Amino acid sequence: MSENFENRKEFTLSTGKVNLYSLLMIIPFTAIYLIPFILIWDYQSFETGRKEFMHIFIYILIFGIVLHESLHGITLAFFTKKGFRSVQFGINGITPYCHCKEPIKVKHYRLGSAMPLIVMGIIPAIAGIIWGNGLYLSFGIFFTWAAGGDIISLFMLRKFNRNQLVSDHPDKMGFYMNN
């Protein structure tokens, strides 16, 4: 099936901009998670968990990269006609990625983009706040930051109709929208 490239518009950002925006996001997201934790529990509980997190960071990082991209892929494959045959995983430079090779509805693309943020960022951070567990909170903070590109993608999708078709960009952070 050939795609009509003339009737679609590219929405992408450079890797440098994505990394910069992601870095800037960590400050407010850390505050959103850390302030309630400290008010309910204390800073020392967070610091103890943060030290545990750093002690096993390399394992968390490797496991987290695989899980993050797998969550994208599993979610996207669920909404594609060809399932996992439409999902491609790889590494671009040092950046792991998951790419959907067929157009899907914006609402499904949003869910695919948001899944790692929800599962690995928001849920562990909330669990850490509820249970006073600084390790969970550190995990949630780190993987919220790691989902920075996904958050940016969600922001870029905000003005589009949820049932409109979107095509993942094969080489850049972003997508194509049909006009």
Contact map, one row per residue, 1 for C-alpha under 8 A:
11100000000000000000000000000000000000000000000000000000000000000000000000000000000000000000000000000000000000000000000000000000000000000000000000000000000000000000000000000000000
11110000000000000000000000000000000000000000000000000000000000000000000000000000000000000000000000000000000000000000000000000000000000000000000000000000000000000000000000000000000
11111000000000000000000000000000000000000000000000000000000000000000000000000000000000000000000000000000000000000000000000000000000000000000000000000000000000000000000000000000000
01111111000000000000000000000000000000000000000000000000000000000000000000000000000000000000000000000000000000000000000000000000000000000000000000000000000000000000000000000000000
00111111000000000000000000000000000000000000000000000000000000000000000000000000000000000000000000000000000000000000000000000000000000000000000000000000000000000000000000000000000
00011111000000000000000000000000000000000000000000000000000000000000000000000000000000000000000000000000000000000000000000000000000000000000000000000000000000000000000000000000000
00011111100000000000000000000000000000000000000000000000000000000000000000000000000000000000000000000000000000000000000000000000000000000000000000000000000000000000000000000000011
00011111110000000000000000000000000000000000000000000000000000000000000000000000000000000000000000000000000000000000000000000000000000000000000000000000000000000000000000000001111
00000011111000000000000000000000000000000000000000000000000000000000000000000000000000000000000000000000000000000000000000000000000000000000000000000000000000000000000000000001111
00000001111100000000000000000000000000000000000000000000000000000000000000000000000000000000000000000000000000000000000000000000000000000000000000000000000000000000000010000111100
00000000111110000000000000000000000000000000000000000000000000000000000000000000000000000000000000000000000000000000000000000000000000000000000000000000000100000000000000000111100
00000000011111000000000000000000000000000000000000000000000000000000000000000000000000000000000000000000000000000000000000000000000000000000000000000000000000000000000010011110000
00000000001111101100000000000000000000000000000000000000000000000000000000000000000000000000000000000000000000000000000000000000000000000000000000000000000000000000000000011100000
00000000000111111100000000000000000000000000000000000000000000000000000000000000000000000000000000000000000000000000000000000000000000000000000000000000000000000000000000011000000
00000000000011111110000000000000000000000000000000000000000000000000000000000000000000000000000000000000000000000000000000000000000000000000000000000000000000000000000000011000000
00000000000001111111000000000000000000000000000000000000000000000000000000000000000000000000000000000000000000000000000000000000000000000000000000000000000000000000000000000000000
00000000000011111111100000000000000000000000000000000000000000000000000000000000000000000000000000000000000000000000000000000000000000000000000000000000000000000000000000000000000
00000000000011111111110000000000000000000000000000000000000000000000000000000000000000000000000000000000000000000000000000000000000000000000000000011001000000000000000000001000000
00000000000000111111111000000000000000000000000000000000000000000000000000000000000000000000000000000000000000000000000000000000000000000000000000011000000000000000000000000000000
00000000000000011111111100000000000000000000000000000000000000000000000000000000000000000000000000000000000000000000000000000000000000000000000000000000000000000000000000000000000
00000000000000001111111110000000000000000000000000000000000000000000000000000000000000000000000000000000000000000000000000000000000000000000000000010001000000000000000000000000000
00000000000000000111111111000000000000000000000000000000000000000000000000000000000000000000000000000000000000000000000000000000000000000000000011011001000000000000000000000000000
00000000000000000011111111100000000000000000000000000000000000000000000000000000000000000000000000000000000000000000000000000000000000000000000010010000000000000000000000000000000
00000000000000000001111111110000000000000000000000000000000000000000000000000000000000000000000000000000000000000000000000000000000000000000000000000000000000000000000000000000000
00000000000000000000111111111000000000000000000000000000000000000000000000000000000000000000000000000000000000000000000000000000000000000000000010010000000000000000000000000000000
00000000000000000000011111111100000000000000000000000000000000000000000000000000000000000000000000000000000000000000000000000000000000000000100110000000000000000000000000000000000
00000000000000000000001111111110000000000000000000000000000000000000000000000000000000000000000000000000000000000000000000000000000000000000000000000000000000000000000000000000000
00000000000000000000000111111111000000000000000000000000000000000000000000000000000000000000000000000000000000000000000000000000000000000000000000000000000000000000000000000000000
00000000000000000000000011111111100000000000000000000000000000000000000000000000000000000000000000000000000000000000000000000000000000000000100110000000000000000000000000000000000
00000000000000000000000001111111110000000000000000000000000000000000000000000000000000000000000000000000000000000000000000000000000000000000100000000000000000000000000000000000000
00000000000000000000000000111111111000000000000000000000000000000000000000000000000000000000000000000000000000000000000000000000000000000000000000000000000000000000000000000000000
00000000000000000000000000011111111100000000000000000000000000000000000000000000000000000000000000000000000000000000000000000000000000000000000000000000000000000000000000000000000
00000000000000000000000000001111111110000000000000000000000000000000000000000000000000000000000000000000000000000000000000001100100000001000100000000000000000000000000000000000000
00000000000000000000000000000111111111000000000000000000000000000000000000000000000000000000000000000000000000000000000000000000000000001000000000000000000000000000000000000000000
00000000000000000000000000000011111111100000000000000000000000000000000000000000000000000000000000000000000000000000000000000000000000000000000000000000000000000000000000000000000
00000000000000000000000000000001111111110000000000000000000000000000000000000000000000000000000000000000000000000000000000000000100000000000000000000000000000000000000000000000000
00000000000000000000000000000000111111111110010000000000000000000000000000000000000000000000000000000000000000000000000000000001100100000000000000000000000000000000000000000000000
00000000000000000000000000000000011111111110010000000000000000000000000000000000000000000000000000000000000000000000000000000000000000000000000000000000000000000000000000000000000
00000000000000000000000000000000001111111100000000000000000000000000000000000000000000000000000000000000000000000000000000000000000000000000000000000000000000000000000000000000000
00000000000000000000000000000000000111111100000000000000000000000000000000000000000000000000000000000000000000000000000000000000100100000000000000000000000000000000000000000000000
00000000000000000000000000000000000011111110100000000000000000000000000000000000000000000000000000000000000000000000000000000000000100000000000000000000000000000000000000000000000
00000000000000000000000000000000000011111111110000000000000000000000000000000000000000000000000000000000000000000000000000000000000000000000000000000000000000000000000000000000000
00000000000000000000000000000000000011001111111000000000000000000000000000000000000000000000000000000000000000000000000000000000000000000000000000000000000000000000000000000000000
00000000000000000000000000000000000000000111111100000000000000000000000000000000000000000000000000000000000000000000000000000000000000000000000000000000000000000000000000000000000
00000000000000000000000000000000000000001111111110000000000000000000000000000000000000000000000000000000000000000000000000000000000111000000000000000000000000000000000000000000000
00000000000000000000000000000000000011000111111111000000000000000000000000000000000000000000000000000000000000000000000000000000000111101100000000000000000000000000000000000000000
00000000000000000000000000000000000000000011111111100000000000000000000000000000000000000000000000000000000000000000000000000000000001000000000000000000000000000000000000000000000
00000000000000000000000000000000000000000001111111110000000000000000000000000000000000000000000000000000000000000000000000000000000001100000000000000000000000000000000000000000000
00000000000000000000000000000000000000000000111111111000000000000000000000000000000000000000000000000000000000000000000000000000000011111100000000000000000000000000000000000000000
00000000000000000000000000000000000000000000011111111100000000000000000000000000000000000000000000000000000000000000000000000000000001100100000000000000000000000000000000000000000
00000000000000000000000000000000000000000000001111111110000000000000000000000000000000000000000000000000000000000000000000000000000000000000000000000000000000000000000000000000000
00000000000000000000000000000000000000000000000111111111000000000000000000000000000000000000000000000000000000000000000000000000000000100000000000000000000000000000000000000000000
00000000000000000000000000000000000000000000000011111111100100000000000000000000000000000000000000000000000000000000000000000000000000100110000000000000000000000000000000000000000
00000000000000000000000000000000000000000000000001111111100000000000000000000000000000000000000000000000000000000000000000000000000000000000000000000000000000000000000000000000000
00000000000000000000000000000000000000000000000000111111100000000000000000000000000000000000000000000000000000000000000000000000000000000000000000000000000000000000000000000000000
00000000000000000000000000000000000000000000000000011111111100000000000000000000000000000000000000000000000000000000000000000000000000000000000000000000000000000000000000000000000
00000000000000000000000000000000000000000000000000001111111110000000000000000000000000000000000000000000000000000000000000000000000000000000000000000000000000000000000000000000000
00000000000000000000000000000000000000000000000000000001111111000000000000000000000000000000000000000000000000000000000000000000000000000000000000000000000000000000000000000000000
00000000000000000000000000000000000000000000000000000001111111100000000000000000000000000000000000000000000000000000000000000000000000000000000000000000000000000000000000000000000
00000000000000000000000000000000000000000000000000001001111111110000000000000000000000000000000000000000000000000000000000000000000000000000000000000000000000000000000000000000000
00000000000000000000000000000000000000000000000000000000111111111000000000000000000000000000000000000000000000000000000000000000000000000000000000000000000000000000000000000000000
00000000000000000000000000000000000000000000000000000000011111111100000000000000000000000000000000000000000000000000000000000000000000000000000000000000000000000000000000000000000
00000000000000000000000000000000000000000000000000000000001111111110000000000000000000000000000000000000000000000000000000000000000000000000000000000000000000000000000000000000000
00000000000000000000000000000000000000000000000000000000000111111111000000000000000000000000000000000000000000000000000000000000000000000000001000000000000000000000000000000000000
00000000000000000000000000000000000000000000000000000000000011111111100000000000000000000000000100000000000000000000000000000000000000000000000000000000000000000000000000000000000
00000000000000000000000000000000000000000000000000000000000001111111110000000000000000000000000000000000000000000000000000000000000000000000000000000000000000000000000000000000000
00000000000000000000000000000000000000000000000000000000000000111111111000000000000000000000000000000000000000000001000000000000000000000000000000000000000000000000000000000000000
00000000000000000000000000000000000000000000000000000000000000011111111100000000000000000000000000000000000000000001000100000000000000000000000000000000000000000000000000000000000
00000000000000000000000000000000000000000000000000000000000000001111111110000000000000001000000111000000000000000001000000000000000000000000000000000000000000000000000000000000000
00000000000000000000000000000000000000000000000000000000000000000111111111000000000000000000000001000000000000000000000000000000000000000000000000000000000000000000000000000000000
00000000000000000000000000000000000000000000000000000000000000000011111111100000000000000000000000000000000000010011000000000000000000000000000000000000000000000000000000000000000
00000000000000000000000000000000000000000000000000000000000000000001111111110000000000000000000001000000000000011011000000000000000000000000000000000000000000000000000000000000000
00000000000000000000000000000000000000000000000000000000000000000000111111111000000100111000000001110000000000010000000000000000000000000000000000000000000000000000000000000000000
00000000000000000000000000000000000000000000000000000000000000000000011111111100000100000000000000000000000000000000000000000000000000000000000000000000000000000000000000000000000
00000000000000000000000000000000000000000000000000000000000000000000001111111110000000000000000000000000000000110010000000000000000000000000000000000000000000000000000000000000000
00000000000000000000000000000000000000000000000000000000000000000000000111111111001000100000000000010000000110010000000000000000000000000000000000000000000000000000000000000000000
00000000000000000000000000000000000000000000000000000000000000000000000011111111011111100000000000010000000000000000000000000000000000000000000000000000000000000000000000000000000
00000000000000000000000000000000000000000000000000000000000000000000000001111111001000000000000000000000000000000000000000000000000000000000000000000000000000000000000000000000000
00000000000000000000000000000000000000000000000000000000000000000000000000111111101000000000000000000001000100000000000000000000000000000000000000000000000000000000000000000000000
00000000000000000000000000000000000000000000000000000000000000000000000000011111111001000000000000000111000000000000000000000000000000000000000000000000000000000000000000000000000
00000000000000000000000000000000000000000000000000000000000000000000000000000011111001000000000000000000000000000000000000000000000000000000000000000000000000000000000000000000000
00000000000000000000000000000000000000000000000000000000000000000000000000001001111111000000000000000000000000000000000000000000000000000000000000000000000000000000000000000000000
00000000000000000000000000000000000000000000000000000000000000000000000000011111111111100000000000000000000000000000000000000000000000000000000000000000000000000000000000000000000
00000000000000000000000000000000000000000000000000000000000000000000000011001000011111110000000000000000000000000000000000000000000000000000000000000000000000000000000000000000000
00000000000000000000000000000000000000000000000000000000000000000000000000001000011111110000000000000000000000000000000000000000000000000000000000000000000000000000000000000000000
00000000000000000000000000000000000000000000000000000000000000000000000000001001111111110000000000011100000000000000000000000000000000000000000000000000000000000000000000000000000
00000000000000000000000000000000000000000000000000000000000000000000000010011000001111111000000001111000000000000000000000000000000000000000000000000000000000000000000000000000000
00000000000000000000000000000000000000000000000000000000000000000000000010000000000111111100000001111000000000000000000000000000000000000000000000000000000000000000000000000000000
00000000000000000000000000000000000000000000000000000000000000000000100010000000000000111110000111100000000000000000000000000000000000000000000000000000000000000000000000000000000
00000000000000000000000000000000000000000000000000000000000000000000000000000000000000011111000111000000000000000000000000000000000000000000000000000000000000000000000000000000000
00000000000000000000000000000000000000000000000000000000000000000000000000000000000000001111111110000000000000000000000000000000000000000000000000000000000000000000000000000000000
00000000000000000000000000000000000000000000000000000000000000000000000000000000000000000111111110000000000000000000000000000000000000000000000000000000000000000000000000000000000
00000000000000000000000000000000000000000000000000000000000000000000000000000000000000000011111000000000000000000000000000000000000000000000000000000000000000000000000000000000000
00000000000000000000000000000000000000000000000000000000000000000000000000000000000000000011111100000000000000000000000000000000000000000000000000000000000000000000000000000000000
00000000000000000000000000000000000000000000000000000000000000000000000000000000000000000011111110000000000000000000000000000000000000000000000000000000000000000000000000000000000
00000000000000000000000000000000000000000000000000000000000000001000100000000000000000001111011111000000000000000000000000000000000000000000000000000000000000000000000000000000000
00000000000000000000000000000000000000000000000000000000000000000000100000000000000000001111001111100000000000000000000000000000000000000000000000000000000000000000000000000000000
00000000000000000000000000000000000000000000000000000000000000000000110110000000000000111100000111110000000000000000000000000000000000000000000000000000000000000000000000000000000
00000000000000000000000000000000000000000000000000000000000000000000000010000000000000111000000011111000000000000000000000000000000000000000000000000000000000000000000111000000000
00000000000000000000000000000000000000000000000000000000000000000000000010011000000001110000000001111110000000000000000000000000000000000000000000000000000000000000001101000000000
00000000000000000000000000000000000000000000000000000000000000000000000000000000000001110000000000111110000000000000000000000000000000000000000000000000000000000000001101000000000
00000000000000000000000000000000000000000000000000000000000000000000000000000001000001000000000000011111000000000000000000000000000000000000000000000000000000000000001100000000000
00000000000000000000000000000000000000000000000000000000000000000000000000000001000000000000000000011111100000000000000000000000000000000000000000000000000000000000111100000000000
00000000000000000000000000000000000000000000000000000000000000000000000000000011000000000000000000000111110110000000000000000000000000000000000000000000000000000000111000000000000
00000000000000000000000000000000000000000000000000000000000000000000000000000000000000000000000000000011111110000000000000000000000000000000000000000000000000000111110000000000000
00000000000000000000000000000000000000000000000000000000000000000000000000000000000000000000000000000001111111000000000000000000000000000000000000000000000010011111110000000000000
00000000000000000000000000000000000000000000000000000000000000000000000000000000000000000000000000000000111111100000000000000000000000000000000000000000000000000110000000000000000
00000000000000000000000000000000000000000000000000000000000000000000000000010010000000000000000000000001111111110000000000000000000000000000000000000000000000000000000000000000000
00000000000000000000000000000000000000000000000000000000000000000000000000010000000000000000000000000001111111111000000000000000000000000000000000000000000000000000010000000000000
00000000000000000000000000000000000000000000000000000000000000000000000000000000000000000000000000000000011111111100000000000000000000000000000000000000010010000000000000000000000
00000000000000000000000000000000000000000000000000000000000000000000000000100000000000000000000000000000001111111110000000000000000000000000000000000000000000000000000000000000000
00000000000000000000000000000000000000000000000000000000000000000000001110110000000000000000000000000000000111111110000000000000000000000000000000000000000000000000000000000000000
00000000000000000000000000000000000000000000000000000000000000000000000100000000000000000000000000000000000011111111100000000000000000000000000000000110110000000000000000000000000
00000000000000000000000000000000000000000000000000000000000000000000000000000000000000000000000000000000000001111111110000000000000000000000000000000110010000000000000000000000000
00000000000000000000000000000000000000000000000000000000000000000000001100100000000000000000000000000000000000111111111000000000000000000000000000000000000000000000000000000000000
00000000000000000000000000000000000000000000000000000000000000000011101100000000000000000000000000000000000000001111111110000000000000000000001000100000000000000000000000000000000
00000000000000000000000000000000000000000000000000000000000000000000000000000000000000000000000000000000000000001111111111000000000000000000001100100110000000000000000000000000000
00000000000000000000000000000000000000000000000000000000000000000000000000000000000000000000000000000000000000000111111111100000000000000000000000000000000000000000000000000000000
00000000000000000000000000000000000000000000000000000000000000000000000000000000000000000000000000000000000000000011111111110000000000000000000000000000000000000000000000000000000
00000000000000000000000000000000000000000000000000000000000000000001000000000000000000000000000000000000000000000001111111110000000000000011001100000000000000000000000000000000000
00000000000000000000000000000000000000000000000000000000000000000000000000000000000000000000000000000000000000000001111111111000000000000011111110100000000000000000000000000000000
00000000000000000000000000000000000000000000000000000000000000000000000000000000000000000000000000000000000000000000111111111100000000000001000100000000000000000000000000000000000
00000000000000000000000000000000000000000000000000000000000000000000000000000000000000000000000000000000000000000000011111111110000000000001000000000000000000000000000000000000000
00000000000000000000000000000000000000000000000000000000000000000000000000000000000000000000000000000000000000000000001111111111000000011011000000000000000000000000000000000000000
00000000000000000000000000000000100000000000000000000000000000000000000000000000000000000000000000000000000000000000000011111111100000011111100000000000000000000000000000000000000
00000000000000000000000000000000100000000000000000000000000000000000000000000000000000000000000000000000000000000000000001111111110000001001000000000000000000000000000000000000000
00000000000000000000000000000000000000000000000000000000000000000000000000000000000000000000000000000000000000000000000000111111111010011000000000000000000000000000000000000000000
00000000000000000000000000000000000010000000000000000000000000000000000000000000000000000000000000000000000000000000000000011111111111111000000000000000000000000000000000000000000
00000000000000000000000000000000100110010000000000000000000000000000000000000000000000000000000000000000000000000000000000001111111111001000000000000000000000000000000000000000000
00000000000000000000000000000000000000000000000000000000000000000000000000000000000000000000000000000000000000000000000000000111111110000000000000000000000000000000000000000000000
00000000000000000000000000000000000000000000000000000000000000000000000000000000000000000000000000000000000000000000000000000011111110000000000000000000000000000000000000000000000
00000000000000000000000000000000000010011000110000000000000000000000000000000000000000000000000000000000000000000000000000000001111111000000000000000000000000000000000000000000000
00000000000000000000000000000000000000000000110010000000000000000000000000000000000000000000000000000000000000000000000000000011111111111000000000000000000000000000000000000000000
00000000000000000000000000000000000000000000111111000000000000000000000000000000000000000000000000000000000000000000000000000001100111111100000000000000000000000000000000000000000
00000000000000000000000000000000000000000000010111011000000000000000000000000000000000000000000000000000000000000000000000000001000011111110000000000000000000000000000000000000000
00000000000000000000000000000000000000000000000010000000000000000000000000000000000000000000000000000000000000000000000000011011000011111111000000000000000000000000000000000000000
00000000000000000000000000000000110000000000010010000000000000000000000000000000000000000000000000000000000000000000000000011111100011111111100000000000000000000000000000000000000
00000000000000000000000000000000000000000000010011001000000000000000000000000000000000000000000000000000000000000000000000001000000001111111110000000000000000000000000000000000000
00000000000000000000000000000000000000000000000000001000000000000000000000000000000000000000000000000000000000000000000110011000000000111111111000000000000000000000000000000000000
00000000000000000000000000000000000000000000000000000000000000000000000000000000000000000000000000000000000000000000000111111100000000011111111100000000000000000000000000000000000
00000000000000000000000001001100100000000000000000000000000000000000000000000000000000000000000000000000000000000000000010001000000000001111111110000000000000000000000000000000000
00000000000000000000000000000000000000000000000000000000000000000000000000000000000000000000000000000000000000000000000010000000000000000111111111000000000000000000000000000000000
00000000000000000000000000000000000000000000000000000000000000010000000000000000000000000000000000000000000000000001100110000000000000000011111111100000000000000000000000000000000
00000000000000000000000001001000000000000000000000000000000000000000000000000000000000000000000000000000000000000000100111000000000000000001111111110000000000000000000000000000000
00000000000000000000011011001000000000000000000000000000000000000000000000000000000000000000000000000000000000000000000010000000000000000000111111110000000000000000000000000000000
00000000000000000000010000000000000000000000000000000000000000000000000000000000000000000000000000000000000000000000000000000000000000000000011111111000000000000000000000000000000
00000000000000000000000000000000000000000000000000000000000000000000000000000000000000000000000000000000000000000001100010000000000000000000001111111110000000000000000000000000000
00000000000000000110111010000000000000000000000000000000000000000000000000000000000000000000000000000000000000000000000000000000000000000000000111111111000000000000000000000000000
00000000000000000110010000000000000000000000000000000000000000000000000000000000000000000000000000000000000000000000000000000000000000000000000001111111100000000000000000001000000
00000000000000000000000000000000000000000000000000000000000000000000000000000000000000000000000000000000000000001100100000000000000000000000000000111111110000000000000000000000000
00000000000000000000000000000000000000000000000000000000000000000000000000000000000000000000000000000000000000001100100000000000000000000000000000111111111000000000000000000000000
00000000000000000100110000000000000000000000000000000000000000000000000000000000000000000000000000000000000000000000000000000000000000000000000000011111111100000000000000000000000
00000000000000000000000000000000000000000000000000000000000000000000000000000000000000000000000000000000000000001000000000000000000000000000000000001111111110000000000000001100000
00000000000000000000000000000000000000000000000000000000000000000000000000000000000000000000000000000000000001001100000000000000000000000000000000000111111111000000000000000000000
00000000000000000000000000000000000000000000000000000000000000000000000000000000000000000000000000000000000000000000000000000000000000000000000000000011111111000000000000000000000
00000000001000000000000000000000000000000000000000000000000000000000000000000000000000000000000000000000000000000000000000000000000000000000000000000001111111100000000000000000000
00000000000000000000000000000000000000000000000000000000000000000000000000000000000000000000000000000000010001000000000000000000000000000000000000000000111111110000000000000000000
00000000000000000000000000000000000000000000000000000000000000000000000000000000000000000000000000000000000000000000000000000000000000000000000000000000011111110000000000000000000
00000000000000000000000000000000000000000000000000000000000000000000000000000000000000000000000000000000000000000000000000000000000000000000000000000000000111111000000000000000000
00000000000000000000000000000000000000000000000000000000000000000000000000000000000000000000000000000000010000000000000000000000000000000000000000000000000011111101000000000000000
00000000000000000000000000000000000000000000000000000000000000000000000000000000000000000000000000000000010000000000000000000000000000000000000000000000000000111111000000000000000
00000000000000000000000000000000000000000000000000000000000000000000000000000000000000000000000000000000111000000000000000000000000000000000000000000000000000011111000000000000000
00000000000000000000000000000000000000000000000000000000000000000000000000000000000000000000000000000000111000000000000000000000000000000000000000000000000000001111100000000000000
00000000000000000000000000000000000000000000000000000000000000000000000000000000000000000000000000000000110000000000000000000000000000000000000000000000000000011111110000000000010
00000000000000000000000000000000000000000000000000000000000000000000000000000000000000000000000000000011110000000000000000000000000000000000000000000000000000000011111000000000110
00000000000000000000000000000000000000000000000000000000000000000000000000000000000000000000000000000011110010000000000000000000000000000000000000000000000000000001111100000011110
00000000000000000000000000000000000000000000000000000000000000000000000000000000000000000000000000011111000000000000000000000000000000000000000000000000000000000000111110000011100
00000000000000000000000000000000000000000000000000000000000000000000000000000000000000000000000000111110000000000000000000000000000000000000000000000000000000000000011111000111000
00000000010100000000000000000000000000000000000000000000000000000000000000000000000000000000000000100000000000000000000000000000000000000000000000000000000000000000001111111111000
00000000000000000000000000000000000000000000000000000000000000000000000000000000000000000000000000111000000000000000000000000000000000000000000000000000000000000000000111110000000
00000000000000000000000000000000000000000000000000000000000000000000000000000000000000000000000000000000000000000000000000000000000000000000000000000000000000000000000011111000000
00000000000111100000000000000000000000000000000000000000000000000000000000000000000000000000000000000000000000000000000000000000000000000000000000000000000000000000000011111110000
00000000000111100100000000000000000000000000000000000000000000000000000000000000000000000000000000000000000000000000000000000000000000000000000000001000100000000000000010111110000
00000000011110000000000000000000000000000000000000000000000000000000000000000000000000000000000000000000000000000000000000000000000000000000000000000000100000000000000110011111000
00000000011100000000000000000000000000000000000000000000000000000000000000000000000000000000000000000000000000000000000000000000000000000000000000000000000000000000011110011111100
00000001111000000000000000000000000000000000000000000000000000000000000000000000000000000000000000000000000000000000000000000000000000000000000000000000000000000000011110000111110
00000001111000000000000000000000000000000000000000000000000000000000000000000000000000000000000000000000000000000000000000000000000000000000000000000000000000000000111000000011111
00000011100000000000000000000000000000000000000000000000000000000000000000000000000000000000000000000000000000000000000000000000000000000000000000000000000000000001110000000001111
00000011100000000000000000000000000000000000000000000000000000000000000000000000000000000000000000000000000000000000000000000000000000000000000000000000000000000000000000000000111
